[in-house]
Amino acid sequence: MPFETSQPLRFGDCDLTGIAYHPAYFSMLVEVNRAMFASFGVSWEEMMLERNLGMPVLKMDIGFEKPARFGDVLDFSMHVRRIGNSSLDLETFARVKGEVIWSVRQRIVLTSTEDHRSRPWPDDVRAGLETYMDPPA
Ligand SMILES: CC(C)(COP(=O)(O)OP(=O)(O)OC[C@H]1O[C@@H](n2cnc3c(N)ncnc32)[C@H](O)[C@@H]1OP(=O)(O)O)[C@@H](O)C(=O)NCCC(=O)NCCSC(=O)c1ccc(O)cc1
């Protein structure tokens, strides 16, 4: 079962002709990542400020299939494809009215904000991520 959330495409996310400008999609994606962690009770504020952990992206593979327009609502489905020792593979689909507009595969790594080296996923975070585990077919 993927994590699901929606975001409207705002005026500032679009170019002069009213279609989405792709850098805005990256900010939306970060918000989806953050919201997924919050959904299982682990806020990024806690991760970063109390546990001294960060989650940089190591790799992204993104494909844009159709334009989205000012006023559209993007429905996101985020699948956890693999949880490694410190890495995490996510695949996310952004849909408008059921049609895929873009999709992205991300590899994220858990790091210490002190030395910026990898750290294993804590058990509670791993358990939360497993909620959305959906390995590729
Ligand atoms: C992530 C790193 C710290 C990893 O360094 P190390 O501690 O030496 O890593 P390791 O060799 O232990 O590898 C860690 C894991 O990554 C995996 N890994 C390492 N390199 C790779 C590559 N090149 N490809 C795929 N996977 C990899 C590796 O297989 C390990 O997986 P597990 O087995 O599951 O543990 C280092 O590669 C790095 O700093 N990379 C740059 C990250 C970066 O700057 N990203 C740019 C975007 S900024 C960003 O996304 C962001 C910024 C601020 C935020 O608050 C949030 C997000």
The ligand as an ORCA input file, in Angstrom:
! r2SCAN-3c Opt
* xyz 0 1
  C      25.323      9.748      1.178
  C      26.780      9.715      1.518
  C      26.969     10.448      2.809
  C      27.194      8.262      1.695
  O      28.494      8.221      2.173
  P      29.073      6.943      2.981
  O      28.841      7.107      4.432
  O      30.460      6.712      2.537
  O      28.111      5.841      2.395
  P      28.212      4.277      2.263
  O      29.272      3.866      1.338
  O      28.141      3.685      3.643
  O      26.820      4.010      1.523
  C      25.608      4.262      2.172
  C      24.510      3.602      1.380
  O      24.372      4.291      0.127
  C      24.514      3.371     -0.957
  N      25.282      4.052     -1.991
  C      26.482      4.642     -1.818
  N      26.870      5.191     -2.994
  C      25.895      4.938     -3.900
  C      25.713      5.262     -5.273
  N      26.605      5.968     -5.970
  N      24.588      4.844     -5.868
  C      23.651      4.167     -5.181
  N      23.757      3.839     -3.892
  C      24.888      4.207     -3.253
  C      25.261      2.194     -0.400
  O      24.958      1.020     -1.122
  C      24.762      2.142      1.029
  O      23.519      1.473      1.092
  P      23.147      0.464      2.312
  O      23.806     -0.845      2.006
  O      21.647      0.399      2.322
  O      23.664      1.080      3.593
  C      27.626     10.399      0.423
  O      27.529      9.621     -0.751
  C      27.152     11.815      0.108
  O      27.342     12.728      0.901
  N      26.536     12.015     -1.074
  C      26.032     13.323     -1.449
  C      24.596     13.510     -1.026
  C      24.101     14.833     -1.562
  O      24.760     15.854     -1.428
  N      22.946     14.835     -2.245
  C      22.551     16.000     -3.020
  C      21.204     16.448     -2.751
  S      21.070     17.338     -1.214
  C      19.705     16.569     -0.513
  O      19.150     15.700     -1.087
  C      19.243     17.053      0.792
  C      19.894     18.065      1.427
  C      19.479     18.494      2.668
  C      18.395     17.886      3.264
  O      18.002     18.291      4.502
  C      17.731     16.869      2.653
  C      18.148     16.446      1.405
*
